[in-house]
Amino acid sequence: MKNRFLLMAGPRVYADFQNLDDENRLRLVCAGTRRDLERQQIQSREGLALTLYTDDADDAGQPDELLADGIVQYNEQEKC
């Protein structure tokens, strides 16, 4: 078993880690993100702390989620 240190910034919300803007920020617009926000009754707002996750696998093919703590920022140029 691996030892892991995890700082949970806020509610866990799915994010597509491949969907980045020009500043390498995650766009929180995919169906999984919207589903998690709705299910947890979270209103997305500027400054909201979230723990973002996406499905992944380790070298042996075992589930190994990617996690990132983040703060919501509105992208005026992309309107998201």
C-alpha positions, 0 to 999 in steps of 0.5 A: 500500500502506498503512503499518500498525503492528501490535502482536501481543499473542498468537495470532490468534483470530476474534471477532464484533465485534458480540457485546459485553457491557454493558461493550463487551467482546467475548464470545468464544463464537462458532463461529469463536472456538471453532474458532480456539482448538481449532485452535491448541490454546489453553486460554482462561483469565483473563489470556490475551493474544490478537489478535482479528480479524474479516472486514471490507472497505474502501470499495472492497470489498477485504478489510480485517480489523479487529484488536484486541489483548485480554486474556481476562476471565471474565464471571461474570454471563454465565458466559462 
